[in-house]
Each structure stands twice: as C-alpha cells, then as structure tokens.
Amino acid sequence: MTKLAHLMQRGTEFLGCEVAIMCGAMSWVSERNLVSAISNAGGFGVIACGAMTPELLDAEIAATKALTSRTFGVNLITMHPQIMDLIAVCAKHAVSHVVLAGGLPPKGSIEAIKESGAKVMCFAPALTLAKKFARSGVDALIIEGSEAGGHIGPVATSVLAQEILPELGDQLPIFVAGGIARGGLIASYLEMGAAGVQLGTRFVCAHESIAHPNFKAAFLRANARDAVASVQIDPRLPVIPVRALKNKGTEEFTRKQIEVAAKLDAGEIDMEAAQLEIEQYWAGALRRAVIDGDVEYGSVMAGQSVGMVHVERPVVDIIAKLVAEADAALAR
C-alpha cells in the first residue's frame, strides 16, 4: 500500500471508493454525467439535489445508477420544504451516503437517513457546530472554507482544518474542502488527519461536465481574484455570501437585495419569504449561466482555485493528476 493509499484508507473505506476525493455538489453541474464519471474513475460523485422536486431527484438517481455501479452520494439542502420526501427517495434507491448542507438539519432528518442504512455527512463551518454534529450521530463531516465557490462561510479552509482536525479527527472521518486544486495540498490535509477531500471548481471543466461552453470558457480565463464573495446590503436580510466570478449579475444581486428589502419595509413579504426570494434568485441565475451560457448576467459560481483550472480534460485524467501530485508531495 502506498503512503497516499494508507492516509486515504479511512476515507476510501467510509465512502466505498478507491480515492478519497469527493466532488462537491454543484447545482446544475453535479448531475448524472459528472457524478457517474467521478465514481467510475475511482472518486466519489455527489448529486446536487438543490431545488429538485422528489420526482426529479428520483429520476436523477435512477439515471445515475444506470451509468455507474459504484457508490455515489446525494446532497440535500436542509431548508428544502420537502426534505423528508427527498430522504425517502434516497432510501428507495438505497443511496449509500446523504450529505446535508445549508444549515442545521430539521428534526428527525438525521434519524430518517440512518434508518435507511445510509451514512450521514454534514457541513461544519465552525468547531462548535462540528462538535454538535458529532454528538448528534452524524457519520462524517465536511469542513469547507471561504475559498470555495457557491455559498460560503466566513473562515478560511486552513484555519478550519487547524481548529477541527486535531479536535475531532479521531472521532469521525472529516473531509476538507475549499480552495483545493492540486495534489500537494490534498497530501497536506491528509497528513493533518483528514480522511479525504472535496473539490468542486476543479471538476467544472471536465469533459463529462454538462456546463455550457461559455461557462467553462469563463473558468479557463479567470484568475483567483475574479472569484469574489457577494456583499450583504441590508443587515436584516441574513444573506449567506456566494462566491462567483464578478460580472453584471453580481451587480444585479445588489439591486435584488434592495428590492427585497423594500418589500420587507412595505410589509409585502415576511422574513422567511424574503430569504426564499434571495435563494430563488441564485438558483435561477446559476441555471442561466450553467445551462444557458449567460455568463454576463448569470451566476458563474466558482472558488478561488479557478485560477488553477487551465484546460478541459476527462475526469479520469483530473483524478490521476491529483493522485500523482499527492504521491510526489508525500515522497519528498
């Protein structure tokens, strides 16, 4: 067994794959084609359920199973109004791992997932929350720093890793995410006690990714500074920051927040409806960019590692390159 395989063993055994590299659940991108390609290449693909209905998720899982016989997971957003129905769909298909993202899991959700025989993974953006999840019976954690694309927390990956891995790394498998694009960094986190890693931005320009050519082109020409976090305009609207490539859509979001705040002032909507409107904005803007190719007004969600994505290549080559780089770093 190589040193890399030894360091990844806990992660590969937990995920049921050959290489403890997960693909982040990116809405509209992490669907059947990319997910199955990553699992077939020895990694661990994760379907991004996002705002899917139970019927759509049912069809997506079935289509993914038709493309791979290997394990993959499903990412569910905790604020989804039909989350318990989505969990039931995952159970119907005997999905092996369910990832809960976007906040505290609703009452009974963790228990329902575990009753189906699936493993539960949760995102922990702080040590206190990581400890809470560990006590609540979560099987593994993902710690994702602010360098990541899409919805982000306020703390850098390197800081979270230093805080959480020494405290909880012996208790349950922990996967590190945010800003990872090369194998050398993967090796470093494994040596710190991580069970594996999660990458999203690195896989967007895979051949198997269905992202529009315009979307991929935006990634290939971008640098780290282009991936900026959205700004919260009104303190009453607790908007979770989103990291994306700066464009006219970024300015549109600022205007959207002002519009929603005005509705809140006028009593036309309540706080819950206001937050939902913000989330629906992001969902629509992301689809326009990923599927329709509108990279000017759509949301081109990308992590700061986008500056290290230089070419479009097959998933199997991306994973092989990451493994070779990690092996080389561990051999030094």
N, C-alpha and C positions, 0 to 999 in steps of 0.2 A: 504493500500500500504506500502510495506517495505521501509526502508530508501534507500536501493540499487535500488529498482524499481523507487523510486522518483528521485534519482540522474541520473538514466539512461533514464528517461522518454523522454527527448528531443531527445536523440539518437534513442530510440526504435520507437518513432513516425516518425522520419525522415527516418529511414531505413525500417520501416514496419515490425519489428520483435519483439520477446519477450525479448531478451537480447542484449544489445548494444555491442556485441563482433563480430567484423568483422574478417574474415580470410584473411590474406594477399594474394595477387595474386602471387603465386609461379609457375613459368613456369614449365610445365610437371607434377606438383603436384596438383595445384588448377584446376582440371578438373571436369567433371560431377559428379563423385562419391563422392569426398570430398566436393565439393560445395553444392550438394544437401543434403548430410548428415548434414552439418553445419546448413543450413537453416531449415531442418526438425527438428533439435534439438533446434531450437529457436534462433540461432545466424544468422549471415548474411554472406553467402558464396559469393565469388567473383571469376569468371572465369579469369584465366590469358591468355589473348589473345596472348601476346608475338609476335612471328613472324608468327602466323597463317595467312593464306590467308582468304579473305572474305568467301569463300566456306567452309573452315574448321571451321571458327567461327560460321557460320550459322548452321552447323551440331552439333557443341558442345552445342550451346544454346538450340537447339531443343531437344537434348538428355538430357540436364539438366532439362528442363521443363517436360520431361516425368518422371523424378524421384522425382520432388517436385512441389507442387502447391504454395509454399511460395516464397517470394521475394528473389532475388539474384542480384548481380551486375556483370559488365564486366569491366575488367581493360584493357585499350588500351595504347600502347606506342606512345607518341606524334611524335617520329621520323619515325614511320611506313609509308612507301611510299604510302600505300593505306588507310590511316586513315579515310578519308571521306567515303570510301566504307564500312569500318568496322562500322562506325557510322550508316550508312544506314541499315546495317544488324541488329544492335541493335534496331533501330527504327522499322524495320519489325517485330521483335519479341516482341515489346513493353517492352523492358528491362527497369526496373524502375530506375536503377542507373548506371551511367557510370563513371568510375574512370580514370582520365588522369594522366599518370606517365611518367617520363623520361625527363622532360624539359618543356619549355613554349609551351602551346597548339598552333597549327598553326591557322592562321587567319580563322575565320568562324566556327571553330570546336565547340566551346562552344555554339554558337548560334544554330548550327545544332542539337546538342544534346537536347538543351532546347526546340527547336521547336517540337521535337518528344514527348515531355511530360516527358522526363526523367530528373532526378536530376544529376547535375554535381559535382563531387568531384575531387579535385586536391591535389597533394602532395606539401607541402610548407616547404622547408628545411631552411628557414630564414624568419625573421619578415617582411623584405621589400617585399619579394615575396608573403607572406601571405596577406599583405595589398593590393598588386596589384591584386591578385586573387579576393579578397573581392570586390574591385571596379569593376572588370570585370564581375561580376554577377555569380560567382561560388556559388553553394548552400551549400557546406561544404568543410572543409579542413581536410587533414590527415597530421599530423606532425610526421615525422619519424626520429629518431636519429641514430647515427652511430653504436649503438649496434646491429642494425638489421642485418639480413642476406641478401645476394644478393647485388645489387647496393645500395651504401650508400652515405650520405653526411658527412661533417666533424664535425658536432656538436652533442653532446650527447642529448638524449631524455629529460633528466631532465632540461637541460638548455633551450632547445626549448620550453618546457612546461611553464617554468617560464617567458620566453620572450613573447610568443604568446598568451597564455590563458588569462592573465589579459587584454591584449590589444584588442583582437578580440572575446573572448569567448561569449560576449553578442550579437555580431552581427550575428554570424552564427555558426552552430554546428561544433565542432572540435574534431577529433578522434586522440588519441595519440598512437604511435607505436614505437617499437624498444626496445628490452630487457625485454619485459613483459612476465612472465611465471606463475605468481601467483596472486591470487585474492586480496591480500593485496595491491599490487601496483596498481591494477585496481581501488580499492577504493580510493587510494590517488589521482590519476589523476582525478577521478570524483569529489572529494571534491575540487580540484583546479579549476574546471569549465569545464572539458572535457565532451563532450556529450557521449563518449564511447571510446572504444579502438580497436586496430587491433593487432592480433597475427598471426605469420606465423610459426616460428620454433616449437611452442608448438603443432601444428596440424600435423606435418610431420609424426609422428609415430602413428597417429590414425589408427585403424583397416581399415577404409574406404579409407585411402590414398593408391594410387597405386604405391607409391615409392617402388623400388626394395628392397627386404630383406637386401641386402648388404648396401644400402643407410640408411635404418632405423637402422641397427646394428651400423653403423658409428656414428649416432646421439646418440645412447644409451650408447656408451662407451666414448664419447667425454666430455671434460670439457670446461669451458668458454675460457680458454687460447688457446685452439685449433682452435677457430674461429678467423682467422686473416684477416686483410684487405690487398688487393693486393697493390703492390707498382708501382708507375708510373716511368718508366725508362727514357723516353725522354720527356723533357718539352714541345716539340712541339706537342706531342700527348696527348691531354687533356682526359686522360682515367678516367672515373668515377670509383672510387675504388669499389671492390666487396669483401664482407666478406664471407669466406668459410673455411672449415676445411683444415688445412695445409696438403698437400700431394705432390706427384710428379707432379701433374697437376699444382700446384702453381708455381713450377719451370718452367714448360713448358710455362706458360703465360709470364714469364720474357723473355724467349727465343723468344716467339711470338712477343713481343713488339720490340725487337732488329731487328727481321726480317722485320717487317712492317716499322720501321724507316729507314732501309737500302733501301727499295723500294722507300720510300719518297725521300731520298737523291738522288737516281738514276733517279728520275723523272718518275718512272714506274707507280706511282699512285698519286692522289692528296689527300688533307687532308680529304675530305669527304669520299673517298674510303678507306683511312687508318682507319678512325674511324669505318666505316662499317665492315671492316675486323676484327677489335678487337671485335665488338659486335657479329659477327658471330662465332668467336672463343668461346665466353662464351656460346652462345646458343647451340653449338654442344657439348661442354664439359659438360654442365649441363645435356643434354639428355643422354650422355654416363653414367653419374653417376646415375641419377634418374631411367631411363628406363632399361639400360643395366646392371647396377650394378657395373660398373667400378669405384670404389671409390679410386683407386690408381692414375689414370690419369684423371678421370673425375672431374668436379667441384662439390664439395659437399657443396653447398651454405647453410650456417647456421648462425644464430645470436648467440650472446654471451650467450643467455639464454639456449643454447643447453645443458649446464651442469645441467639443472634442468629437462631435459626430461629423465626419468628413465625407463619407461615401455610403451609398446604398449597397447593402450586401445581404446574403441569406442569413437567417437566424443561426444555422449551424456554424457558419463562419464567425459570427459575432461571439457566440459562446466559446468556440475553440480558441479565439484570440484572447478572450478574457482569462481562460484557463491557462494558456501558455504564459501570459504576462504574470499571473499569480504564481505559477510554478517557478518562473525565473526570479521573482522577487524573494520567494522563500528559499531559493538556492544560494542567494548572496551571503 
